[in-house]
Every structure is written in structure tokens, then in C-alpha cells.
Amino acid sequence: MVATRHYLTESSTVATRHAVDAREARAVSLPSTGVGLVQTRFWHSPLPLMLESGATLHNWNLAYEAYGRLNAARDNAILIMHALSGDAHVAGRFSSQDRKPGWWDAMVGPGRAFDTNRFFVLCANVLGGCRGSTGPGSVNPLTEQPYRLDFPVITIGDMVAAQVRLLDALGVEQVRAVVGGSMGGMQVIELAVHYPERVRLAIPLATTARSNAQAIAWSSIGRRAITNDPAWQDGNYRAQPANGLALARMIAHMTYVSEERLDRRFDRSLQSPAGLRYVLDREFAIESYLDYQGQSFVERFDANSYLYITKAMDYWDVAANAPSLASAFAPARCRWLVASYSSDWLYPPAESELMVVAIRGSGGLVDYHPFTSSFGHDAFLLEEAALTPVLQAALAE
């Protein structure tokens, strides 16, 4: 059941789940019943939001989903932060005909890691997104036309500030835990450090305290793929710049998977049983797989949102205004659970280890779990069996 305060502006929308290839998921022993049928809701802010750039956003809203019930003490909320291509639809299905559930469905529901019999679980589509929250595809109230590139540049801090406003509207002064992987982990760190009174337990997964040169380079290449597509039209497209956005997704996807996983799944398999055709067209199975990843992404994501969100990730540096990483983490008052994955080469374990050292150096309490996995960066979405007992133990304390 979806639990919200009655004074919120609410309406349902149909959205597709974050595309995690079901064939990649390992079998996980979980309670068979999840959260059931759900709906995505909207919260409209009555107040403008001042952004880190100095710009002000008026008449903005966030799309969100909530599962379970907020208890009388309002102290059982868990906030999930999604990654770059995610959205608010974490768990459940919109109808009995839906082919796939939410993007982290195996983790949310009665008896699961985020047990909806105990917790009020919340996730919002980030500011700048394209799954219901205000972003470059939204209507600018000043012009009554889509923002497109008139949308102000945003940061991870802006995304979190917007979600804090949502927590206020829901009457949640402090979350029992905030959890997220990749870009979601950046938001976890931002909330814990800059809103220390709002968090009891922070769980950043497969993430980093700052985007390094390599991560920025991959994002830049993806953005260039979009802006070099003639269909982009300086952001003023009516139909998606499909070629550019698909290529951006293909490039990014290759940073999410490991060499071991690709070799085991595809190796040098050919699409045609007849063997090599000696043509310049696609011949290998991995090429077809990347085509699928690109096309499915075009069908559910907006090109301009991709530009804005990846730029926000590039700006990310929790210690930008601090003399050291340890001093940057010093304001946090929560416990920490940090997890990394051995085959993640986008945000490798060394990035998490730097955070752990900094948190301990700031006097913080942190548990570190370096998981061994062949799934690469996406392991935080796919290794539910390994992650679930760790989260359950942390939430039980």
C-alpha cells in the first residue's frame, strides 16, 4: 500500500522500470510477495528552490513512490536514492500486465532487505530527471514552453535539497536510513554530510566521494554523442536524437559491466550460425546486445536530462570546499555502511576505501563491506543475495 500525507498533490503515472536485464540477475531466495501494485505520485513544491549555481527554480515538482506506512513516531522512513538512469519506481508493478517490476524490486517488500512491514520506503525521481520530476523537458512557467536548455544547470546538492523538501512535506524529520548506489551513493553522502540531523544510517554503494578525470571523461564522451546528433537541434528536438542517445547509453553501459562478465556471457559468439560474413556490419553477439541497450534506453529516457544529470555527476566532489576528505565527512552524525564490488572499474573499491579512511579519520562509525563479484559496477543492483543480510543486520541495530 502507498502511504502519503493527504495534503500532498497526488496523481498516478505510468513509467517503465530502470532497465536491468533480467537475464543478468542471479536467483535470490526472497519472500514471494513484494509490494504488489503501486503508483507513482507527484509532490508540487509551494516554494522556489535556490540552486547552487545561483539560479532559482519556480513551480517545481518531484515524482515519488512510497511503500509501507510511516509510523506514529515518524522515525521508520528509508530513503532510496536512484542512479543515473533510474527513477522513482523502485518496487512493485503498475498493473498485473506489467512485464517487469521496479528496478530494485527484490530489495523492497515484506521480509526483504527494506521490509515494508517495518519501514516506510521512499524514492523520488531526481530533479532534472525525465520520469515525472521537473527537468529540461518540463514546461517553464515563465514561457509556457519546455525548458530545454533554458533549464538551469543542477548539482547533486540541488537534487538532495529538493528531496529534503519532500521529506519535510511528508513530515519526516529524520530517516532511519538513506541508501543508494553509483549516483545514488553520491546523494547519500550529500544528505549525510550537509543535513546531518536528517540521517541515522547512511549506505553508499559502489560510489565515490568525487568524480575523477576518468569518470568525467566517459560522461563527456556520452554528452558529445548526443550533441553531435543532428537530430538534437541544440536541445530543441521534438523527437529524440535517438542515434546520439543510444550511443551515449552504449558507451556508459560498457563502464557498468566487467570484462569477466562480458567474456563469460558473450565471448566471441556470432549472431549468425553461418560464421563470419566478412562485412563491416554487426556480426558479434555483443554488438547486438549493445544495440538493445541503446534502443531500450531511448524509449524511456530524455536526451537533455541525460546531459544535465551527467553534468551534475561531473561536478560532484564532497570535499570541494573542505581542506581534506576527512574534514568534509566530519559534519555527519550518522553511522555508515559502505560497500564496494571487486570488478567495479568505474568506481573501484579504492574509491570506497578512501571514504572509509576519511570517515574514520573524522571520528565517524563505519562498517565496510568489499564484496567479491563478477558483475562490475552494476553489482549493487544484481547481487541482492549478498547485500540483503548485510542491510538487514545494519537496520536491526
N, C-alpha and C positions, 0 to 999 in steps of 0.2 A: 504494500500500500504506500502511496505517496503522501507524505505528511508535510504540510506547509502552514504558515500563518495565513489567516483568511484575508488580511488586508493587502496581500501581495497581488499584483496584476498577473493573472494566470491565463494561459491558453495552450492548447496542445499543438504539436507539430510533428511531422514525420521526418525522421532523419535516419540515415544509414549508419551502421556501426563502423568504428575505426577498422580499417582493413587489415586484419591479421589472418593470414592464410590458415584455414583450419587444418590443413594437412601438416602444418609445422608444429601444431600443438601436441604435446605428449599427453597420454591418458593420465588423468588425475582422479584419485578417489575422493569424491566430493558428495555431499548430500545431493540427492537427485533434484530437489525442488529449489529453484532460485527465487528471485523476487517476483516472478510472474510478469503480468502485463504492466507496462509503465507508460508515462507520458513525459515529454519534455515541456517544461514550463518557462515562462518569462517573468523576470522582475524588471520593472522600469524604475530608474532612479529619479527621484524628485529633485535632486540637486546636481549641479555640474561637477565634473571631475577635473581638477587641475593636474596636468601631466608633467612628467619630469622635464620635458622639452620646454615648458612654459606655456604651451597651448592649453586651452580649456575645451573639454568635450561636453556638449549640452545634449539633453534628451537622449540619454544612452540607456541601453538595457543589457542584461545578461540572460542567456538561456541556461537553464539548470535542470538537473534531475535530483530527486531525493528519495531515499529508500529507508524504511523503518520509521520509527517515531522518535521525536525529540521528547525526552523525559521531563518531568516537572521541574527538576533542578537545572535543566538545560545544559548538562555537562557530559552528554554522551555523544556528541557530534564528531564524526570523522570526515575530514575534507580531503577529497581526492583531486589532485591536480593532473590534468592530462598533458600529453606530449604534443609535439608539433602538429601532427595530422589527426589528433584525437578530437573529441567533442564531449558534450555533457552526458552522452548515452553510454554509461559505464556498464549497466546490467539490465537484464530483462529483455522483453520484446514488446514492440508496439502493438502487435496483433498476433493471433495464433498462426497466421500465414507467414510471418517473418522467417526468412531462411536462417538468419544469424542473430544471436543476441548481442548485447552491448560488448564493448571492446575488452572489458576485464570481468566478464560475467562470472567466471569461475571463482572469483575472489569475493563476490558480494552476494549475501543471502543468508538464510538461516543456517547456522552451523559452519559457515565458511569463514575465511580469514576476517572479513569485515561482517560480523554476524549481525544481521538486521533484527534479530530478536533482542539484541543488547544495544545496538548502536543506531544512530541517525546518520546515514551516509549521504554525503552531498557532493556533487560535482558540477561545476559551471563551465560552459564554453568560454574560452578566454576572450577578453577584449581584443578586437582586431580580427576575430575569427569569422567564420562563414557558416556556422551551424546555429544561427539564431541570435548570437550576441552582436552588438554593434561593431561594425568593421567597415572596410572600404567599400563593400557592396551595399551598405545600408544607405538610407535616404538622409541626406544632410538637411536638417530642419531649416537652415537658413536659405537654401536654394531650392528645396523640394526636389532635388535631383540626387542620384547616387554620389557618395563622396568621391569614389575612385581615388585618384592620387591627391585629392584635397584632404583626405583623412590624415590626421596628424600622426607623425611617427611615434610609436609607443615603445615601452620598455617592459622587461619582466616586472619591474616595480609597479608600473601602471596596471598591469594585469592583476597583480596581487592587491593593489589598493582598491580596485573595482570589486574584487571578491570579498574584501573586508567590509565594504559597504553592504554587500549581500548578507554576510553574516550578521551585521547589525540589524538589517531588516527582518531577519529570521529570529532575532532575539538570542543569538549565540555569542556570548561574550568570550568564550574560550573553547577551542576544540580539544577533544580528547587526544586526537592525533591528526596530523596532516601528512599525506603520503603522495609521492609521485615519482615517475621515472623520466630520465632524459630532461626535456624542457620542464616537465612537471617537477622534477627534482630541484631545478633552479627556483621555481616558485616556492617549493617547500622551504628552501634555505632563506629566501627573501622574507617570507612570512615570519619564520622563527627569529630572524635577526632584527628585523625592523618593526615587528609587532610582538615583542617577547611576551607580553601579558596575554596574548591570544592563543598560545600553544603550550600543551603539556608534553607531547611527544612528536618529534619531527623525524620523518622517514624518507630521506632522499635515496633514490635507487638509480644506479647506472648513470651518474651525472657528474657535474664538475662545479667548482666554485667560480670558474671563469672560462669563457670561451677562448681557446688558444688559437694560434695562427692557422693550424690545420683545419679546425672546425669552421673558422671564419672563411677559409678558402673554399671549402666544399659548399657552404651556403652561397658564397658569391658566384660560384660557377652555376649553381642552380638558378639563381636570380637572372644571370646573364642568359641562360637558356630561354627563360620566359620573355625577357625584354627584347631579345633578338628575334622572336617570332613575329613576323609582320602582322599577324592577327591580334597582337597585343595592343597596337594602336595607342601607344603612350598611356596605357591604362584605361582607355576609353572604349574597350571592346564591348560588343553586345553578345557575341558568342565567345566562349572560352578560347584562348590561344592554346588549343589542345596539344599541338606538337611541342610547344615550349614547356607547358606544364607537365606533360607526360615525361619529357626528357629530364626535367628537374627532379621529378619523383624517382625516375630510374637511377639517376646519379645518387640521390640521397639514400635510396634503398640499399645500394651497394655498401654504404657505410654502416648499415644496420645489421648485416649478416656477416658471418665469419667465413673464411676460406674453407675451413674444415666442413662446415655445413653445406656449402655450395658444392664442394667436391663429392661429398657423400650423396647428396641428392641428385646432382646433375652429371658430375664428372664431364666427359666429353660426348654425352649422349646426343644423337642427332634426331631431328624432328622426323626425318624420312627414313623408313626402313630400307630404302634402296641404297643408302650410303651417301657419300659425298657427291654433290652435283657440280662442283667447280663453277659456282656462280657467286656474285657479290651479294646476293640476297641472304636473309637469315637462314641458317642451316642447323644451328645447335639449339638444344632444348632450353639452355639458359637464356638465349635470346628471346624465345617465345615467352618465357616466364617474366622477363623484364617488360616485354610488351604488355602483358596482362597487368603488371603492377602499375605501369604508366596509365593505361586506359581506365582502369578501375578508379584511379585517383582523380582523373579528370572529371569523372561522373559525380564526384561527391565533394570536391574542394574548389575554392576560388583562387585564381592565379594571383590577384592583387593581395589577398590575405596571405598567401604564401610569401610574397615579397616582404610584407610588414612583419610577419611573425618571425621569419628567419633573421631579419634585421634586428629585432628585439633580442634574439638569442646571441647575435654577434656582440651587442652592447654589454651582455651580461658579464659582470665582474663584481662579486660581492665585496671585494677589498679595494675597489676603485678609489674610495675616499678614506681609506684607513692606512695606517703606517705598516701594517702587517696582516697576514691572513688570520692569525690568532686574535688580533685586536678586532678584526671585523666580526668574528664569531662571538666576541666577549659579551655583547648585549643580550644574547639568547639566554633564556632561563629554563629551557625545556631539557628533557632527556633526548638523546639522539640514537637512532638506529640507522647505520649507513651500510648499504650493500653494493657490491660490485660483482662483475662477472668476468671470468678469466679470458674469454675470447672477444670481449668488447674492445675494439680498437678505435672507436670514435671517442669514448670516454673511458679509457682503460683503468684498471684497478689503481694504478699510480695516482690518478686524479682523486679517487676516493681516499686513498691513504694520506694524501696531503691534507684533506679536510679533517680526517680523524686526528692527525697530529695537531692541527690548528685548534680543533675543538678541545682536545685535552690540554693544550697549552693555554687555552683561555679559562681553564677550570671547569669545563663542561663534562657531563657524563655521557659517554658514547659507547655503544656496542657496535662492533664492526664485523660484517659477515662477507668474506670474499668467496663467492660461490664459484665452483668449477662448472662450466657449461660450454657446449659447442655451438650455442645459438647466436653468439655475437651480442651486439648491442640490444637486440630485441628480446634477449633472455628474460628481462624483467617482466615481459608480457606473457612469456611462454613457459617459464619454469615455476608454475603455480605450486606443484607438489613440494618443491624445496622451500619456497618462500612462505607458504601458508603457516607451518608450525612456528616459524621464527616470529611472524607477525602476531600470531595468537598468543605466544608467550609474552611478547612485549606489551600487548594490550591488556593482558591479565594482571600485570604488575600494578 
